Amino acid sequence: QVQLVESGGGLVQAGGSLRLSCAASGRTFSRYAMGWFRQAPGKDRDFVATISRKGGSTHYADSVKGRFTISRDNAKNTVWLQMNSLKPEDTAVYYCAADGTRVVPTTRADEYDYWGQGTQVTVSS
C-alpha cells in the first residue's frame, strides 16, 4: 500500500510558476507509475501528466505540454510537477496518483490505485 501527500500549491499570478511535490510512503515507490491529475469546481478530474516507474517515459495533456514537467526521484520517494507559465485555466485542485498495475502509465483516473488528498492551485489573472 502507498500513501501519497501533495504539497506546494498556492496562489500565483498568471505567468508565474509553482512546483508541486508528492511524497510517497513505503519502500516500493519504484514499482508504481505516477500521475498528476487536476479537478476544477464542477468539472471532472482531468489527466495532467504521467511518468513511468523509472522515470524514463513521460506523457502530458496537450493543455500543459511545454509548460509543465513531471519528474521523480525513487530514492526520495517523491514525484514533482513543475508548472511554468501558469494560466487562470490551470486553477484546480491537483492530485497525485499511483498505479501499481500497468507498465505503461495510463491517463485514465479510474485506473490508478492510490490518491493523495490534493493541493489547491489558484492562478489569478
MDTraj code that builds the backbone (N, CA, C; nanometers):
import mdtraj as md
import numpy as np

residues = "GLN VAL GLN LEU VAL GLU SER GLY GLY GLY LEU VAL GLN ALA GLY GLY SER LEU ARG LEU SER CYS ALA ALA SER GLY ARG THR PHE SER ARG TYR ALA MET GLY TRP PHE ARG GLN ALA PRO GLY LYS ASP ARG ASP PHE VAL ALA THR ILE SER ARG LYS GLY GLY SER THR HIS TYR ALA ASP SER VAL LYS GLY ARG PHE THR ILE SER ARG ASP ASN ALA LYS ASN THR VAL TRP LEU GLN MET ASN SER LEU LYS PRO GLU ASP THR ALA VAL TYR TYR CYS ALA ALA ASP GLY THR ARG VAL VAL PRO THR THR ARG ALA ASP GLU TYR ASP TYR TRP GLY GLN GLY THR GLN VAL THR VAL SER SER".split()
xyz = np.array([
    [0.0833, -0.1197, 0.0000],
    [0.0000, 0.0000, 0.0000],
    [0.0862, 0.1239, 0.0000],
    [0.0378, 0.2285, -0.0635],
    [0.1119, 0.3545, -0.0751],
    [0.0249, 0.4682, -0.0249],
    [0.0843, 0.5533, 0.0546],
    [0.0177, 0.6771, 0.0964],
    [0.0870, 0.7944, 0.0295],
    [0.0076, 0.8855, -0.0231],
    [0.0596, 0.9975, -0.1004],
    [0.0185, 1.1293, -0.0355],
    [0.1139, 1.2217, -0.0257],
    [0.0865, 1.3526, 0.0331],
    [0.1402, 1.4601, -0.0599],
    [0.0481, 1.5432, -0.1134],
    [0.0886, 1.6522, -0.2016],
    [0.1168, 1.7781, -0.1213],
    [0.2017, 1.8628, -0.1776],
    [0.2293, 1.9939, -0.1196],
    [0.2767, 2.0862, -0.2309],
    [0.2821, 2.2157, -0.1986],
    [0.3372, 2.3113, -0.2932],
    [0.2353, 2.3969, -0.3655],
    [0.1080, 2.3711, -0.3423],
    [0.0070, 2.4539, -0.4057],
    [0.0027, 2.5934, -0.3453],
    [-0.0755, 2.6802, -0.4093],
    [-0.0884, 2.8158, -0.3582],
    [-0.1500, 2.9083, -0.4609],
    [-0.1378, 3.0373, -0.4317],
    [-0.1913, 3.1416, -0.5189],
    [-0.0758, 3.2051, -0.5948],
    [-0.0911, 3.2152, -0.7261],
    [0.0142, 3.2734, -0.8087],
    [-0.0505, 3.3544, -0.9202],
    [0.0195, 3.4556, -0.9664],
    [-0.0315, 3.5360, -1.0775],
    [-0.0073, 3.4637, -1.2100],
    [-0.0888, 3.4960, -1.3060],
    [-0.0716, 3.4400, -1.4397],
    [0.0709, 3.4674, -1.4895],
    [0.1291, 3.3638, -1.5500],
    [0.2670, 3.3738, -1.5953],
    [0.3689, 3.3249, -1.4943],
    [0.3230, 3.3030, -1.3721],
    [0.4128, 3.2579, -1.2670],
    [0.4345, 3.1080, -1.2684],
    [0.5063, 3.0604, -1.1657],
    [0.5430, 2.9192, -1.1565],
    [0.5140, 2.8657, -1.0176],
    [0.4877, 2.7367, -1.0132],
    [0.4757, 2.6620, -0.8892],
    [0.5371, 2.5244, -0.9093],
    [0.5848, 2.4665, -0.8007],
    [0.6362, 2.3297, -0.8056],
    [0.5612, 2.2467, -0.7025],
    [0.4866, 2.1515, -0.7506],
    [0.4131, 2.0613, -0.6628],
    [0.4991, 1.9394, -0.6312],
    [0.4867, 1.8921, -0.5078],
    [0.5564, 1.7714, -0.4656],
    [0.4545, 1.6684, -0.4197],
    [0.4903, 1.5440, -0.4378],
    [0.4072, 1.4341, -0.3893],
    [0.5010, 1.3345, -0.3231],
    [0.4897, 1.3238, -0.1914],
    [0.5741, 1.2325, -0.1154],
    [0.4988, 1.1029, -0.0892],
    [0.5651, 0.9920, -0.1163],
    [0.5028, 0.8607, -0.1013],
    [0.5640, 0.7843, 0.0148],
    [0.4800, 0.7109, 0.0840],
    [0.5284, 0.6244, 0.1909],
    [0.5657, 0.4885, 0.1338],
    [0.6343, 0.4083, 0.2139],
    [0.6630, 0.2719, 0.1714],
    [0.7946, 0.2587, 0.0978],
    [0.8363, 0.1328, 0.0796],
    [0.9650, 0.1050, 0.0172],
    [0.9514, 0.0569, -0.1264],
    [0.8300, 0.0623, -0.1821],
    [0.8088, 0.0083, -0.3153],
    [0.7689, 0.1161, -0.4150],
    [0.8076, 0.2383, -0.3886],
    [0.7676, 0.3505, -0.4737],
    [0.8063, 0.3270, -0.6191],
    [0.9208, 0.2669, -0.6422],
    [0.9693, 0.2457, -0.7785],
    [0.8854, 0.1455, -0.8571],
    [0.7945, 0.0758, -0.7920],
    [0.7071, -0.0190, -0.8608],
    [0.5813, 0.0468, -0.9166],
    [0.5667, 0.1773, -0.8918],
    [0.4449, 0.2460, -0.9313],
    [0.4706, 0.3498, -1.0396],
    [0.3912, 0.3441, -1.1449],
    [0.3831, 0.4584, -1.2338],
    [0.3051, 0.5671, -1.1611],
    [0.3401, 0.6905, -1.1868],
    [0.2786, 0.8014, -1.1142],
    [0.2108, 0.8976, -1.2113],
    [0.1045, 0.9583, -1.1620],
    [0.0336, 1.0550, -1.2449],
    [-0.0070, 1.1769, -1.1646],
    [-0.0249, 1.2866, -1.2341],
    [-0.0846, 1.4071, -1.1773],
    [-0.2160, 1.4325, -1.2509],
    [-0.3167, 1.4648, -1.1733],
    [-0.4480, 1.4987, -1.2264],
    [-0.4935, 1.6289, -1.1617],
    [-0.5948, 1.6903, -1.2182],
    [-0.6491, 1.8114, -1.1578],
    [-0.7999, 1.8142, -1.1749],
    [-0.8634, 1.8837, -1.0813],
    [-1.0088, 1.8933, -1.0836],
    [-1.0508, 2.0341, -1.0463],
    [-1.1158, 2.1001, -1.1396],
    [-1.1713, 2.2327, -1.1154],
    [-1.3141, 2.2167, -1.0637],
    [-1.3662, 2.3177, -0.9937],
    [-1.5025, 2.3077, -0.9392],
    [-1.6051, 2.2759, -1.0469],
    [-1.6882, 2.1749, -1.0212],
    [-1.7937, 2.1391, -1.1139],
    [-1.7490, 2.0620, -1.2360],
    [-1.6204, 2.0238, -1.2394],
    [-1.5685, 1.9532, -1.3563],
    [-1.5131, 1.8168, -1.3174],
    [-1.4884, 1.7346, -1.4179],
    [-1.4299, 1.6039, -1.3948],
    [-1.2823, 1.6164, -1.3581],
    [-1.2295, 1.5083, -1.3025],
    [-1.0870, 1.5033, -1.2735],
    [-1.0129, 1.4730, -1.4028],
    [-0.9245, 1.5626, -1.4435],
    [-0.8578, 1.5533, -1.5724],
    [-0.7115, 1.5133, -1.5589],
    [-0.6658, 1.4375, -1.6553],
    [-0.5258, 1.3983, -1.6643],
    [-0.4381, 1.5198, -1.6910],
    [-0.3231, 1.5237, -1.6240],
    [-0.2249, 1.6303, -1.6471],
    [-0.0946, 1.5716, -1.7015],
    [-0.0371, 1.4758, -1.6273],
    [0.0924, 1.4199, -1.6671],
    [0.1124, 1.2843, -1.6020],
    [0.1916, 1.2004, -1.6678],
    [0.2303, 1.0720, -1.6099],
    [0.3804, 1.0516, -1.6262],
    [0.4338, 0.9637, -1.5421],
    [0.5739, 0.9270, -1.5510],
    [0.5860, 0.7791, -1.5193],
    [0.6729, 0.7103, -1.5938],
    [0.6894, 0.5675, -1.5764],
    [0.7649, 0.5365, -1.4483],
    [0.7744, 0.4087, -1.4161],
    [0.8301, 0.3657, -1.2890],
    [0.9717, 0.4152, -1.2654],
    [1.0530, 0.4120, -1.3661],
    [1.1918, 0.4558, -1.3507],
    [1.2133, 0.5983, -1.3994],
    [1.1074, 0.6607, -1.4492],
    [1.1167, 0.7995, -1.4918],
    [1.1599, 0.8199, -1.6346],
    [1.1740, 0.7117, -1.7094],
    [1.2249, 0.7257, -1.8443],
    [1.1223, 0.7679, -1.9472],
    [0.9966, 0.7600, -1.9109],
    [0.8893, 0.7942, -2.0047],
    [0.7904, 0.8877, -1.9377],
    [0.7595, 0.9969, -2.0051],
    [0.6616, 1.0930, -1.9546],
    [0.5578, 1.1216, -2.0626],
    [0.4422, 1.1669, -2.0174],
    [0.3329, 1.1994, -2.1105],
    [0.2523, 1.3137, -2.0510],
    [0.2099, 1.4060, -2.1380],
    [0.1417, 1.5251, -2.0900],
    [0.0105, 1.5482, -2.1647],
    [-0.0825, 1.6086, -2.0947],
    [-0.2015, 1.6580, -2.1615],
    [-0.1617, 1.7715, -2.2541],
    [-0.2332, 1.7838, -2.3649],
    [-0.1997, 1.8889, -2.4624],
    [-0.2058, 2.0278, -2.3994],
    [-0.2946, 2.0453, -2.3043],
    [-0.3146, 2.1767, -2.2438],
    [-0.1967, 2.2235, -2.1600],
    [-0.1094, 2.1308, -2.1200],
    [0.0036, 2.1687, -2.0349],
    [0.1380, 2.1407, -2.1010],
    [0.1373, 2.0785, -2.2167],
    [0.2611, 2.0410, -2.2838],
    [0.3452, 2.1650, -2.3108],
    [0.4737, 2.1565, -2.2764],
    [0.5640, 2.2685, -2.2953],
    [0.5682, 2.3644, -2.1775],
    [0.4737, 2.3515, -2.0853],
    [0.4699, 2.4394, -1.9678],
    [0.4950, 2.3628, -1.8382],
    [0.4489, 2.2393, -1.8323],
    [0.4625, 2.1582, -1.7114],
    [0.5653, 2.0478, -1.7348],
    [0.6348, 2.0091, -1.6262],
    [0.7305, 1.8998, -1.6325],
    [0.7114, 1.8086, -1.5120],
    [0.6944, 1.6800, -1.5381],
    [0.6841, 1.5816, -1.4315],
    [0.8192, 1.5132, -1.4166],
    [0.8571, 1.4868, -1.2918],
    [0.9831, 1.4178, -1.2652],
    [0.9682, 1.3382, -1.1358],
    [1.0633, 1.2482, -1.1121],
    [1.0569, 1.1689, -0.9899],
    [1.1983, 1.1328, -0.9460],
    [1.2104, 1.1038, -0.8168],
    [1.3337, 1.0534, -0.7587],
    [1.2939, 0.9358, -0.6709],
    [1.3209, 0.8154, -0.7170],
    [1.2774, 0.6968, -0.6425],
    [1.3521, 0.6805, -0.5106],
    [1.4726, 0.7344, -0.5025],
    [1.5467, 0.7279, -0.3761],
    [1.4821, 0.8161, -0.2692],
    [1.4106, 0.9191, -0.3142],
    [1.3441, 1.0103, -0.2215],
    [1.1934, 0.9843, -0.2133],
    [1.1454, 0.8829, -0.2861],
    [1.0018, 0.8518, -0.2856],
    [0.9173, 0.9745, -0.3179],
    [0.9596, 1.0507, -0.4154],
    [0.8930, 1.1761, -0.4454],
    [0.8748, 1.1934, -0.5957],
    [0.7607, 1.2493, -0.6322],
    [0.7354, 1.2919, -0.7696],
    [0.6991, 1.4401, -0.7659],
    [0.7421, 1.5135, -0.8662],
    [0.7189, 1.6582, -0.8716],
    [0.6421, 1.6949, -0.9986],
    [0.5791, 1.8090, -0.9921],
    [0.5193, 1.8690, -1.1107],
    [0.5616, 2.0151, -1.1129],
    [0.6541, 2.0475, -1.2011],
    [0.6969, 2.1856, -1.2193],
    [0.6014, 2.2518, -1.3168],
    [0.5395, 2.3597, -1.2736],
    [0.4395, 2.4277, -1.3557],
    [0.4869, 2.5696, -1.3850],
    [0.5108, 2.5991, -1.5099],
    [0.5558, 2.7307, -1.5537],
    [0.4496, 2.7955, -1.6425],
    [0.4631, 2.9249, -1.6611],
    [0.3708, 3.0000, -1.7482],
    [0.2257, 2.9682, -1.7129],
    [0.1947, 2.9742, -1.5870],
    [0.0613, 2.9358, -1.5418],
    [-0.0452, 3.0296, -1.5945],
    [-0.1617, 2.9720, -1.6195],
    [-0.2762, 3.0451, -1.6729],
    [-0.3936, 3.0311, -1.5753],
    [-0.4867, 3.1250, -1.5780],
    [-0.6032, 3.1130, -1.4893],
    [-0.6772, 2.9805, -1.5075],
    [-0.6778, 2.9266, -1.6268],
    [-0.7470, 2.7993, -1.6514],
    [-0.6749, 2.6798, -1.5902],
    [-0.5562, 2.7012, -1.5348],
    [-0.4867, 2.5947, -1.4618],
    [-0.5369, 2.5838, -1.3175],
    [-0.6210, 2.6763, -1.2759],
    [-0.6741, 2.6738, -1.1402],
    [-0.7538, 2.5467, -1.1160],
    [-0.7162, 2.4738, -1.0104],
    [-0.7799, 2.3465, -0.9789],
    [-0.7158, 2.2889, -0.8535],
    [-0.7756, 2.1834, -0.8025],
    [-0.7090, 2.1005, -0.7030],
    [-0.6275, 1.9969, -0.7788],
    [-0.5011, 1.9857, -0.7445],
    [-0.4110, 1.8935, -0.8126],
    [-0.3874, 1.7713, -0.7234],
    [-0.3969, 1.6547, -0.7859],
    [-0.3815, 1.5285, -0.7153],
    [-0.2692, 1.4462, -0.7786],
    [-0.1913, 1.3795, -0.6951],
    [-0.1017, 1.2777, -0.7481],
    [-0.1632, 1.1406, -0.7228],
    [-0.1252, 1.0464, -0.8072],
    [-0.1833, 0.9133, -0.8013],
    [-0.0786, 0.8097, -0.8390],
    [-0.0956, 0.6891, -0.7863],
    [-0.0014, 0.5796, -0.8100],
    [-0.0738, 0.4606, -0.8717],
    [-0.0110, 0.4038, -0.9736],
    [-0.0661, 0.2861, -1.0436],
    [0.0357, 0.1740, -1.0351],
    [0.0000, 0.0680, -0.9647],
    [0.0922, -0.0439, -0.9461],
    [0.0708, -0.1577, -1.0424],
    [-0.0169, -0.1385, -1.1399],
    [-0.0530, -0.2491, -1.2286],
    [0.0120, -0.2406, -1.3660],
    [0.0016, -0.1264, -1.4279],
    [0.0438, -0.1105, -1.5675],
    [0.1892, -0.0653, -1.5790],
    [0.2611, -0.1243, -1.6738],
    [0.3986, -0.0822, -1.7015],
    [0.3969, 0.0504, -1.7762],
    [0.3064, 0.0612, -1.8718],
    [0.2912, 0.1872, -1.9452],
    [0.1909, 0.2726, -1.8697],
    [0.2293, 0.3909, -1.8233],
    [0.1378, 0.4741, -1.7451],
    [0.0089, 0.5062, -1.8190],
    [-0.0999, 0.5066, -1.7458],
    [-0.2294, 0.5342, -1.8040],
    [-0.2715, 0.6775, -1.7783],
    [-0.3554, 0.7300, -1.8644],
    [-0.4094, 0.8646, -1.8454],
    [-0.5491, 0.8600, -1.7836],
    [-0.5990, 0.7414, -1.7565],
    [-0.7337, 0.7251, -1.7001],
    [-0.7293, 0.7269, -1.5490],
    [-0.8007, 0.8198, -1.4901],
    [-0.8009, 0.8344, -1.3442],
    [-0.8519, 0.7078, -1.2759],
    [-0.9477, 0.6386, -1.3362],
    [-1.0075, 0.5230, -1.2699],
    [-0.9167, 0.4010, -1.2687],
    [-0.8014, 0.4120, -1.3324],
    [-0.7074, 0.3007, -1.3332],
    [-0.5942, 0.3182, -1.2325],
    [-0.5991, 0.4227, -1.1548],
    [-0.4984, 0.4446, -1.0516],
    [-0.5458, 0.3865, -0.9180],
    [-0.4498, 0.3313, -0.8446],
    [-0.4825, 0.2596, -0.7215],
    [-0.4875, 0.3481, -0.5983],
    [-0.3993, 0.4464, -0.5927],
    [-0.3866, 0.5285, -0.4723],
    [-0.3835, 0.6762, -0.5110],
    [-0.4398, 0.7573, -0.4211],
    [-0.4521, 0.9007, -0.4446],
    [-0.4106, 0.9790, -0.3210],
    [-0.3544, 1.0961, -0.3457],
    [-0.3301, 1.1890, -0.2371],
    [-0.4551, 1.2707, -0.2079],
    [-0.4430, 1.3616, -0.1119],
    [-0.5583, 1.4409, -0.0694],
    [-0.5799, 1.5650, -0.1550],
    [-0.4804, 1.5988, -0.2351],
    [-0.4920, 1.7133, -0.3240],
    [-0.4320, 1.8399, -0.2671],
    [-0.3905, 1.9282, -0.3550],
    [-0.3388, 2.0596, -0.3172],
    [-0.3958, 2.1633, -0.4129],
    [-0.4427, 2.2746, -0.3563],
    [-0.5100, 2.3768, -0.4368],
    [-0.4088, 2.4657, -0.5083],
    [-0.4313, 2.4850, -0.6360],
    [-0.3544, 2.5804, -0.7157],
    [-0.4523, 2.6835, -0.7701],
    [-0.4248, 2.8101, -0.7416],
    [-0.5093, 2.9187, -0.7894],
    [-0.4237, 3.0174, -0.8663],
    [-0.4611, 3.0430, -0.9906],
    [-0.3877, 3.1348, -1.0761],
    [-0.4760, 3.2561, -1.1040],
    [-0.4302, 3.3711, -1.0606],
    [-0.5073, 3.4942, -1.0792],
    [-0.4667, 3.5615, -1.2099],
    [-0.5627, 3.6310, -1.2685],
    [-0.5363, 3.6973, -1.3967],
    [-0.4859, 3.8385, -1.3769],
])
top = md.Topology()
chain = top.add_chain()
for i, resn in enumerate(residues, 1):
    res = top.add_residue(resn, chain, resSeq=i)
    for name in ("N", "CA", "C"):
        top.add_atom(name, md.element.get_by_symbol(name[0]), res)
traj = md.Trajectory(xyz[None], top)
